């Protein structure tokens, strides 16, 4: 998304019921995405929800796997991984497979959050039981997607 989109979303976020700084995190989410604007918009949507969160960012699959391993080693595994598909160095498919093959990381839920509306991409991830969200262009829809993501974190915490 173009850089001009972030200020537009920030202006819209001013109308959110909640505008939390979220310093004390209940939900730790790792976002693996090479598009900083998309990550910032997702953060703005999370800030509209009444739940504390922290998003740890990684720019590609390789950096994402390294980040996940560091978090696990430090005793703070994320409740959710939000994974883009089209990235440099290691794309979302490769990263997904590497995460699922790593015994330490394999149980962490992964959701795909991509601009790709490709039936082949959707099929690839549906065969691997991964939730698939196409990045919305509407801020209200993005808030709903963020709420769905936090719901996945809460569901995982109840299972633990």
N, C-alpha and C positions, 0 to 999 in steps of 0.2 A: 504494500500500500504506500502511496506517496507520503512524504514527510508532512505535508499540510494536513493530513488526516488526524494526527495526534492532537494538535490544539483543538480541532473541531470536537473530538471526543472528550477532551478535558472540559470544554465548555459544557457539553451535554452532561458530564458526570457531576457538575455542580448541582444538578437537580436531583441527584440521588438522595434517598432518605438517609443513607449512611455514608459518611466520608471518613473512614477510619484510617489512621496511620498504620495500624496493624503491627505495632512494635512487638507485642507478645504473640507469638505464632502458635496457633493450634494446628494449622494445616501447613505442612511443608510440601511444596510442589516444585518439581524440576521441569522447566520448560526448555525443550531442545528445539531451537528455531533460529535460523540465520537472519530473520527479519526483525530488527529491533522495534520498528513501529508496531508490528503485530503484537509483540510482547508487551509494549507499553499500553496498547489499547486493552489487552487482556487484563493487565493490572488495574487499569481504570475501572473495568467492569467488576473485578473482584472487590474493589473499594466501595462499590455500591451495595455490597452484601454485608449483613451483620455478623460476619465471621472473621476472626483473625486468620491471617495467612502470611506466608513468606514464599516468594517465588525465587528460586535459584535458577539463573540463566546459563545456558550453554549454547554456543553458536553453531554446532554441528554434531553429528553422531559421535565422533571420536571424543570431542570435549565432553559431551553428555555422559558417555560411559565412564570417563575418568572422574567426572564430578560425582556421579552416582556411587562409584567405588569409594571415593573420599568420604562422602556422607555416611555410607554404611560403616566404614572403618572408624569413623568418629562417633558412632552410636546414634546417629540421627538420620535414619532412612526416611525418604519421602513417602507420603501417603499416595502420591500419584505422579506419573510422568506424562507430560503433555508433549507430544512428538509431531514435528512437521515432517513432511516427506521429502521435498526437494531442497536439499542442502549440499554445500560443498564437502569435500573430503570423504564423508561417510553419510549417505542419504538415510532417510527414515526406515526404509526396508532393511538395510544392512544393520542399522542401529537396533531396530526391533528384534531381529534375529539374534544379534550378539547379546542383548539384554536377556532374552529368554533362555539362552544357552549358559548364562552365568548363574551358578547355583545361589550366589549371594543376592543377585538382583532379580531373579526370575519371578518371584512372587509379587513384585510391585506392579500394581495395575498401570496399564499404558492406555492412553487415549490418543487417537490420531486427530490432529487439528491442522488441516491443510487447506490451501486454496484449490487443490485438485478435486475435481468432480468426476474424475475418470472412473468408469466402471471397472477397469482392470485394477486400479488402486483399491477401490472399495472391496472388490473380490479378494484380493491378496490378504487384506487385513480381516475381512469377515471370516475367512478360513482359519484365522488364528485367534478368533474370539476377542478382537480388539474393537472397542467402540470407535466410531468414525464420525467426526464432525467436520463439515465444510465451513471454512471461516466465513462468518457472516459480514455483511457490509452495514448492517443496521445495529446501532448501539444497544437498543432494547433486546434484540436477539442475542447479542454478545453477553449481556448481563444474564440471560437465561442459560446460555452455554456455561458461563462461569459458575452459576448456581448448580448446574448439573455436575460439573467437575468437583465442586466442594461436596456434593452429595456422595460422590464416589469415595472421597476421602473419609467422610463420616461413616459410610457403610463399611469400609475396610477397618476402621478403628473399632467398630462394634464386633467384628469378626475376631479381632485379636484377643 
